[in-house]
């Protein structure tokens, strides 16, 4: 117990305050669902994100985009299944970069991303090399 005393000569009695340890609270800034849905819709239009069955498949060469995709999916109530490097692609004449593929499950009925993908999306990502 800590005892706090007043420095002034007053009639205020000494106050005893028990020691209380406050755990370190980690505050993470998460994306709000409307912003997450808009981000996923922009990836659908740019052919980074496609729908395959009940899963959403996201392909990119930027790993920080994978982290933003994960945050968006989790804010809408989904889960990330996995991230795999699926190969290397050419960027220009002399540079090859790693292509990452993330799969996520989003089974919440409150969103309409699958209908949005049907209207604006594609069956192949922008990195698909099939003709």
Secondary structure by P-SEA (a helix, b strand, c coil): cbbbbbcccccccbbbbcbbbbcbbbbbbcccaaaaaaaaaaaaaaccccccccbbbbbcccaaaaaaaaaaaaaaccccccccccbbbbccccbbbbbbbbbbbbcccccaaaaaaaccccccccccccc
